[in-house]
Each structure stands twice: as structure tokens, then as C-alpha cells.
Amino acid sequence: MTHPDCIFCKILRSEIPAKFVAESDTVVAFSDVNPMAPTHILIVPKEHIASVNELDDKHKHLVGEMTILAKKLAAENHVDKSGFRLVMNTGAGAGQSVFHLHMHLLGGRAMSWPPG
């Protein structure tokens, strides 16, 4: 189920164009329009889930699929050996700006710690 005002749901409904770099029955992946690294891919479930706070036991497979897809995309984008970061921001205070669960795959540059 999608949400009428959610930008990612609009992408899933083809109301906003995006070139998917991967798609399954439950998730899609596409390049971030405002990349923070040379490789910046968003991995988004097709189901509208606002954030990590809404996940429960029924979502174990979904989060696993998102993570395994990130690993595959890191290899395809040649950042698996040099290193990459996976990020799931939860809440405005943590930097979540789109309230539809998503994972950022960032790579291709040195990452500092702590982030933010």
C-alpha cells in the first residue's frame, strides 16, 4: 500500500520519474537525486512504512532483502572492496527527511566517523 503524499510512493506509482537500478517484488533501488557520495543509491520498500520505528517481526525478510541488495549493488558499483556505508535514518532529529523507510548505500569516497 502506498501513501498519497509520499515522494517515494509517487516514484513507485511512476508519478515522479526515477530510473530503477534494481527491483524485486518488494523493493526498488534508484540513484539519489542529491548524492552525498559518488555512489549514492536508495533502497526503498514498495510497502509504505514510515520509519524503522514501524518495523516489526513481519518485516525481518524485507530488511534482510534490502541489506542483501545493498551488498549486491555495492559490488556492481565497485565500492565493495574499498568500503561503503549503509544508513537508515529514523526521525527528523536523525536526518530523516522522507518518511518512507529507505536505506542509503554510500560509497566511492572516504567516510568520517562519527557521521553528522
C-alpha positions as CSV (number, residue, x, y, z in Angstrom):
1,M,0.0,0.0,0.0
2,T,1.3,3.5,-0.9
3,H,0.7,6.9,0.7
4,P,-0.8,9.6,-1.5
5,D,1.7,12.4,-0.5
6,C,4.9,10.4,0.0
7,I,7.6,11.2,-2.6
8,F,8.9,7.6,-2.7
9,C,5.3,6.3,-3.1
10,K,4.9,8.8,-6.0
11,I,8.1,7.3,-7.6
12,L,6.7,3.8,-7.1
13,R,3.5,4.9,-8.8
14,S,5.5,6.4,-11.7
15,E,4.2,9.9,-10.9
16,I,7.8,11.1,-10.5
17,P,10.4,9.7,-12.8
18,A,13.3,7.6,-11.5
19,K,15.5,5.1,-13.2
20,F,15.5,1.9,-11.1
21,V,18.8,0.2,-10.8
22,A,17.2,-2.8,-9.2
23,E,13.7,-4.1,-8.5
24,S,12.1,-7.1,-6.9
25,D,8.5,-7.8,-5.8
26,T,9.1,-5.9,-2.5
27,V,11.9,-3.3,-3.0
28,V,13.3,-0.9,-5.6
29,A,16.7,0.9,-5.8
30,F,17.5,4.1,-7.6
31,S,20.2,6.8,-7.5
32,D,19.7,9.6,-5.0
33,V,18.9,12.9,-6.8
34,N,21.1,14.8,-4.3
35,P,24.1,12.4,-3.9
36,M,26.3,12.7,-0.9
37,A,29.0,10.4,-2.4
38,P,30.0,9.2,-5.9
39,T,27.8,6.1,-5.3
40,H,24.6,7.1,-3.5
41,I,21.7,4.6,-4.1
42,L,18.4,4.5,-2.2
43,I,16.9,1.1,-1.4
44,V,13.2,1.5,-0.8
45,P,10.4,-1.0,0.1
46,K,7.4,-0.9,-2.1
47,E,5.2,-1.0,1.1
48,H,4.8,2.4,2.7
49,I,6.5,2.1,6.1
50,A,7.3,5.5,7.7
51,S,10.5,4.5,9.5
52,V,12.4,1.9,11.4
53,N,10.1,2.6,14.3
54,E,7.2,0.9,12.4
55,L,9.1,-2.3,11.7
56,D,8.1,-5.5,13.5
57,D,8.8,-9.2,13.2
58,K,6.9,-9.5,9.9
59,H,9.5,-7.2,8.3
60,K,12.5,-9.3,9.0
61,H,12.7,-10.7,5.4
62,L,12.2,-7.2,4.0
63,V,15.1,-5.6,5.9
64,G,17.2,-8.6,5.0
65,E,16.4,-8.3,1.4
66,M,17.3,-4.5,1.5
67,T,20.6,-5.4,3.0
68,I,21.5,-8.2,0.6
69,L,20.5,-5.9,-2.3
70,A,22.8,-3.2,-0.9
71,K,25.7,-5.7,-0.9
72,K,25.0,-6.7,-4.5
73,L,24.7,-3.0,-5.6
74,A,28.0,-2.2,-3.8
75,A,29.7,-4.9,-5.8
76,E,28.1,-3.7,-9.1
77,N,29.3,-0.2,-8.4
78,H,32.8,-1.3,-7.4
79,V,32.7,0.0,-3.9
80,D,32.6,-3.3,-2.1
81,K,36.3,-3.6,-1.8
82,S,37.1,0.0,-0.9
83,G,34.2,0.2,1.6
84,F,30.7,1.5,1.7
85,R,28.2,2.7,4.3
86,L,24.6,1.7,4.8
87,V,22.4,4.3,6.6
88,M,18.7,4.2,7.8
89,N,17.9,7.5,9.4
90,T,15.0,7.3,11.8
91,G,13.2,10.5,12.7
92,A,13.8,14.2,11.9
93,G,16.4,14.5,14.6
94,A,18.5,11.8,12.9
95,G,18.2,13.4,9.5
96,Q,15.2,11.5,8.1
97,S,13.6,13.9,5.5
98,V,11.4,11.4,3.6
99,F,9.1,9.4,6.0
100,H,9.2,6.2,4.0
101,L,11.6,3.6,5.2
102,H,14.8,3.6,3.0
103,M,18.4,2.6,3.1
104,H,21.2,4.8,1.7
105,L,24.1,3.0,0.1
106,L,27.1,5.4,0.1
107,G,30.5,4.7,-1.4
108,G,33.3,5.9,-3.6
109,R,34.8,8.3,-1.0
110,A,36.3,8.2,2.4
111,M,33.7,8.4,5.2
112,S,34.4,10.1,8.5
113,W,33.3,8.9,11.9
114,P,31.2,9.9,13.7
115,P,28.9,11.0,10.9
116,G,26.8,14.1,11.0
